[in-house]
């Protein structure tokens, strides 16, 4: 579908908590959106 993308990610264990790091990376999302934008 035009304008859509799949993101394949891996999650690491946070050594401080022993749990998966599920935090959102805004910088990464911004980079993905920039590469999928359409210039008119």
C-alpha distance matrix in Angstrom:
0.0 3.8 6.3 5.7 8.2 10.7 14.3 17.1 20.4 23.9 26.4 30.0 33.0 34.7 38.3 39.8 38.6 37.7 34.4 30.8 29.7 26.8 27.1 24.2 24.2 23.4 24.1 21.5 18.8 20.0 19.7 16.1 15.2 17.4 15.8 12.3 13.9 14.0 17.6 18.7
3.8 0.0 3.8 5.5 8.4 11.8 14.9 18.1 21.1 24.8 27.2 30.8 33.9 35.3 38.8 40.3 39.4 38.7 35.5 31.8 30.3 27.5 27.3 24.1 23.6 22.4 22.7 20.4 17.7 18.1 17.8 14.5 13.1 14.7 13.2 9.6 10.6 10.3 13.9 14.9
6.3 3.8 0.0 3.8 6.9 10.6 13.1 16.6 19.2 22.9 25.0 28.5 31.6 32.7 36.2 37.5 36.7 36.3 33.1 29.5 27.7 24.8 24.3 20.9 20.3 18.8 19.2 17.2 14.3 14.6 14.6 11.4 9.5 11.6 10.7 6.9 7.8 8.6 12.4 14.0
5.7 5.5 3.8 0.0 3.8 7.1 10.0 13.4 16.1 19.8 22.0 25.5 28.6 29.9 33.5 34.9 33.9 33.2 30.0 26.4 24.9 22.0 21.9 18.8 18.6 17.7 18.4 15.9 13.1 14.4 14.3 10.7 9.9 12.6 11.5 8.2 10.3 11.9 15.7 17.6
8.2 8.4 6.9 3.8 0.0 3.8 6.5 9.8 12.7 16.4 18.8 22.3 25.5 27.1 30.5 32.2 31.3 30.4 27.4 23.7 22.2 19.7 19.8 17.0 16.6 16.3 16.7 13.7 11.5 13.4 12.7 8.9 9.4 12.2 10.5 8.1 11.3 13.4 17.1 19.6
10.7 11.8 10.6 7.1 3.8 0.0 3.8 6.4 9.6 13.2 15.8 19.4 22.5 24.4 27.8 29.6 28.6 27.5 24.5 20.7 19.7 17.3 18.0 15.8 15.7 16.3 16.9 13.5 11.9 14.6 13.8 10.2 11.7 14.5 12.8 11.2 14.6 17.0 20.6 23.3
14.3 14.9 13.1 10.0 6.5 3.8 0.0 3.8 6.2 9.9 12.4 15.9 19.1 20.9 24.2 26.1 25.3 24.2 21.4 17.6 16.3 14.2 14.9 12.8 12.5 13.7 14.1 10.6 9.7 12.8 11.9 8.8 11.3 14.0 12.6 12.1 15.4 18.4 21.7 24.7
17.1 18.1 16.6 13.4 9.8 6.4 3.8 0.0 3.8 7.1 10.2 13.5 16.9 19.2 22.3 24.6 23.8 22.2 19.6 15.8 15.1 13.7 15.1 13.9 13.6 15.6 15.8 12.2 12.3 15.5 14.3 11.7 14.6 17.0 15.3 15.3 18.8 21.7 24.9 28.0
20.4 21.1 19.2 16.1 12.7 9.6 6.2 3.8 0.0 3.7 6.6 9.9 13.3 15.4 18.5 20.8 20.2 18.7 16.3 12.5 11.6 10.7 12.1 11.5 11.3 14.0 14.3 10.9 11.8 15.2 14.2 12.4 15.6 17.8 16.7 17.2 20.5 23.8 26.7 30.0
23.9 24.8 22.9 19.8 16.4 13.2 9.9 7.1 3.7 0.0 3.8 6.6 10.0 12.6 15.4 18.0 17.4 15.6 13.5 9.9 9.6 9.8 11.9 12.4 12.5 15.8 16.1 13.1 14.5 17.9 17.0 15.7 18.9 21.0 20.0 20.8 24.1 27.4 30.2 33.6
26.4 27.2 25.0 22.0 18.8 15.8 12.4 10.2 6.6 3.8 0.0 3.8 6.8 9.1 12.2 14.5 13.7 12.1 9.9 6.3 6.0 6.9 9.3 10.9 11.6 15.2 16.0 13.7 15.2 18.6 18.3 17.4 20.4 22.6 22.2 23.0 25.9 29.4 32.2 35.5
30.0 30.8 28.5 25.5 22.3 19.4 15.9 13.5 9.9 6.6 3.8 0.0 3.8 6.3 8.8 11.6 11.4 9.5 8.4 5.7 5.8 8.5 10.5 12.9 13.2 17.0 17.5 15.6 17.7 20.8 20.4 20.1 23.1 25.0 24.7 25.9 28.8 32.3 34.9 38.4
33.0 33.9 31.6 28.6 25.5 22.5 19.1 16.9 13.3 10.0 6.8 3.8 0.0 3.8 6.0 8.7 8.0 5.8 5.3 4.3 5.7 9.2 11.4 14.4 15.4 19.2 20.0 18.6 20.5 23.6 23.5 23.3 26.2 28.2 28.1 29.3 32.0 35.6 38.2 41.6
34.7 35.3 32.7 29.9 27.1 24.4 20.9 19.2 15.4 12.6 9.1 6.3 3.8 0.0 3.8 5.4 5.6 5.4 5.6 5.9 5.5 9.3 10.4 13.8 14.6 18.3 19.1 18.5 20.5 23.2 23.5 23.9 26.5 28.3 28.7 30.1 32.5 36.2 38.5 41.9
38.3 38.8 36.2 33.5 30.5 27.8 24.2 22.3 18.5 15.4 12.2 8.8 6.0 3.8 0.0 3.8 5.6 5.2 7.7 9.1 9.3 13.1 14.0 17.4 17.9 21.5 22.0 21.5 23.8 26.4 26.5 27.1 29.8 31.4 31.8 33.3 35.7 39.4 41.6 45.1
39.8 40.3 37.5 34.9 32.2 29.6 26.1 24.6 20.8 18.0 14.5 11.6 8.7 5.4 3.8 0.0 3.8 6.1 8.2 10.4 10.2 13.6 14.0 17.5 18.4 21.6 22.6 22.6 24.6 27.0 27.6 28.4 30.8 32.5 33.2 34.7 36.8 40.6 42.7 46.1
38.6 39.4 36.7 33.9 31.3 28.6 25.3 23.8 20.2 17.4 13.7 11.4 8.0 5.6 5.6 3.8 0.0 3.8 5.3 8.4 9.1 12.0 13.2 16.9 18.5 21.8 23.3 23.0 24.6 27.3 28.1 28.5 30.7 32.8 33.5 34.6 36.8 40.5 42.9 46.2
37.7 38.7 36.3 33.2 30.4 27.5 24.2 22.2 18.7 15.6 12.1 9.5 5.8 5.4 5.2 6.1 3.8 0.0 3.8 6.9 9.0 12.1 14.1 17.7 19.3 22.9 24.1 23.3 24.9 28.0 28.4 28.3 30.9 33.0 33.3 34.3 36.9 40.5 43.1 46.4
34.4 35.5 33.1 30.0 27.4 24.5 21.4 19.6 16.3 13.5 9.9 8.4 5.3 5.6 7.7 8.2 5.3 3.8 0.0 3.8 6.4 8.8 11.3 14.9 16.9 20.5 22.1 21.1 22.3 25.5 26.2 25.8 28.2 30.6 30.9 31.6 34.1 37.8 40.4 43.6
30.8 31.8 29.5 26.4 23.7 20.7 17.6 15.8 12.5 9.9 6.3 5.7 4.3 5.9 9.1 10.4 8.4 6.9 3.8 0.0 3.8 5.9 9.0 12.2 14.1 17.7 19.3 17.9 19.0 22.4 22.9 22.3 24.7 27.2 27.4 28.0 30.6 34.2 36.9 40.2
29.7 30.3 27.7 24.9 22.2 19.7 16.3 15.1 11.6 9.6 6.0 5.8 5.7 5.5 9.3 10.2 9.1 9.0 6.4 3.8 0.0 3.8 5.7 9.0 10.6 14.3 15.8 14.8 16.1 19.2 19.8 19.7 22.0 24.3 24.8 25.7 28.0 31.7 34.2 37.5
26.8 27.5 24.8 22.0 19.7 17.3 14.2 13.7 10.7 9.8 6.9 8.5 9.2 9.3 13.1 13.6 12.0 12.1 8.8 5.9 3.8 0.0 3.8 6.6 9.3 12.5 14.7 13.5 14.0 17.3 18.4 17.8 19.8 22.5 23.1 23.5 25.7 29.4 32.1 35.1
27.1 27.3 24.3 21.9 19.8 18.0 14.9 15.1 12.1 11.9 9.3 10.5 11.4 10.4 14.0 14.0 13.2 14.1 11.3 9.0 5.7 3.8 0.0 3.8 6.5 9.4 11.9 11.5 12.0 14.9 16.4 16.5 18.1 20.5 21.7 22.3 24.2 27.9 30.3 33.4
24.2 24.1 20.9 18.8 17.0 15.8 12.8 13.9 11.5 12.4 10.9 12.9 14.4 13.8 17.4 17.5 16.9 17.7 14.9 12.2 9.0 6.6 3.8 0.0 3.8 6.1 9.0 8.7 8.5 11.3 13.2 13.2 14.5 17.0 18.4 18.9 20.5 24.3 26.6 29.6
24.2 23.6 20.3 18.6 16.6 15.7 12.5 13.6 11.3 12.5 11.6 13.2 15.4 14.6 17.9 18.4 18.5 19.3 16.9 14.1 10.6 9.3 6.5 3.8 0.0 3.8 5.5 5.4 6.4 8.8 10.2 11.0 12.6 14.5 16.0 17.1 18.7 22.5 24.6 27.8
23.4 22.4 18.8 17.7 16.3 16.3 13.7 15.6 14.0 15.8 15.2 17.0 19.2 18.3 21.5 21.6 21.8 22.9 20.5 17.7 14.3 12.5 9.4 6.1 3.8 0.0 3.8 5.4 5.0 6.1 8.6 9.9 10.5 12.2 14.4 15.5 16.4 20.1 21.9 25.0
24.1 22.7 19.2 18.4 16.7 16.9 14.1 15.8 14.3 16.1 16.0 17.5 20.0 19.1 22.0 22.6 23.3 24.1 22.1 19.3 15.8 14.7 11.9 9.0 5.5 3.8 0.0 3.8 5.4 5.1 6.3 8.8 10.0 10.6 12.7 14.6 15.6 19.2 20.7 24.0
21.5 20.4 17.2 15.9 13.7 13.5 10.6 12.2 10.9 13.1 13.7 15.6 18.6 18.5 21.5 22.6 23.0 23.3 21.1 17.9 14.8 13.5 11.5 8.7 5.4 5.4 3.8 0.0 3.8 5.4 5.1 6.3 8.7 9.9 10.9 12.7 14.5 18.2 20.2 23.7
18.8 17.7 14.3 13.1 11.5 11.9 9.7 12.3 11.8 14.5 15.2 17.7 20.5 20.5 23.8 24.6 24.6 24.9 22.3 19.0 16.1 14.0 12.0 8.5 6.4 5.0 5.4 3.8 0.0 3.8 5.4 5.1 6.2 8.6 10.1 10.8 12.3 16.1 18.3 21.6
20.0 18.1 14.6 14.4 13.4 14.6 12.8 15.5 15.2 17.9 18.6 20.8 23.6 23.2 26.4 27.0 27.3 28.0 25.5 22.4 19.2 17.3 14.9 11.3 8.8 6.1 5.1 5.4 3.8 0.0 3.8 5.5 5.2 6.2 8.8 10.1 10.6 14.3 15.9 19.2
19.7 17.8 14.6 14.3 12.7 13.8 11.9 14.3 14.2 17.0 18.3 20.4 23.5 23.5 26.5 27.6 28.1 28.4 26.2 22.9 19.8 18.4 16.4 13.2 10.2 8.6 6.3 5.1 5.4 3.8 0.0 3.8 5.5 5.1 6.4 8.8 10.1 13.7 15.3 18.9
16.1 14.5 11.4 10.7 8.9 10.2 8.8 11.7 12.4 15.7 17.4 20.1 23.3 23.9 27.1 28.4 28.5 28.3 25.8 22.3 19.7 17.8 16.5 13.2 11.0 9.9 8.8 6.3 5.1 5.5 3.8 0.0 3.8 5.4 5.3 6.4 8.8 12.4 14.8 18.3
15.2 13.1 9.5 9.9 9.4 11.7 11.3 14.6 15.6 18.9 20.4 23.1 26.2 26.5 29.8 30.8 30.7 30.9 28.2 24.7 22.0 19.8 18.1 14.5 12.6 10.5 10.0 8.7 6.2 5.2 5.5 3.8 0.0 3.8 5.5 5.2 6.1 9.9 12.3 15.5
17.4 14.7 11.6 12.6 12.2 14.5 14.0 17.0 17.8 21.0 22.6 25.0 28.2 28.3 31.4 32.5 32.8 33.0 30.6 27.2 24.3 22.5 20.5 17.0 14.5 12.2 10.6 9.9 8.6 6.2 5.1 5.4 3.8 0.0 3.8 5.5 5.4 8.8 10.3 13.8
15.8 13.2 10.7 11.5 10.5 12.8 12.6 15.3 16.7 20.0 22.2 24.7 28.1 28.7 31.8 33.2 33.5 33.3 30.9 27.4 24.8 23.1 21.7 18.4 16.0 14.4 12.7 10.9 10.1 8.8 6.4 5.3 5.5 3.8 0.0 3.8 5.7 8.6 10.5 14.2
12.3 9.6 6.9 8.2 8.1 11.2 12.1 15.3 17.2 20.8 23.0 25.9 29.3 30.1 33.3 34.7 34.6 34.3 31.6 28.0 25.7 23.5 22.3 18.9 17.1 15.5 14.6 12.7 10.8 10.1 8.8 6.4 5.2 5.5 3.8 0.0 3.8 6.6 9.6 12.8
13.9 10.6 7.8 10.3 11.3 14.6 15.4 18.8 20.5 24.1 25.9 28.8 32.0 32.5 35.7 36.8 36.8 36.9 34.1 30.6 28.0 25.7 24.2 20.5 18.7 16.4 15.6 14.5 12.3 10.6 10.1 8.8 6.1 5.4 5.7 3.8 0.0 3.8 6.5 9.6
14.0 10.3 8.6 11.9 13.4 17.0 18.4 21.7 23.8 27.4 29.4 32.3 35.6 36.2 39.4 40.6 40.5 40.5 37.8 34.2 31.7 29.4 27.9 24.3 22.5 20.1 19.2 18.2 16.1 14.3 13.7 12.4 9.9 8.8 8.6 6.6 3.8 0.0 3.8 6.3
17.6 13.9 12.4 15.7 17.1 20.6 21.7 24.9 26.7 30.2 32.2 34.9 38.2 38.5 41.6 42.7 42.9 43.1 40.4 36.9 34.2 32.1 30.3 26.6 24.6 21.9 20.7 20.2 18.3 15.9 15.3 14.8 12.3 10.3 10.5 9.6 6.5 3.8 0.0 3.8
18.7 14.9 14.0 17.6 19.6 23.3 24.7 28.0 30.0 33.6 35.5 38.4 41.6 41.9 45.1 46.1 46.2 46.4 43.6 40.2 37.5 35.1 33.4 29.6 27.8 25.0 24.0 23.7 21.6 19.2 18.9 18.3 15.5 13.8 14.2 12.8 9.6 6.3 3.8 0.0
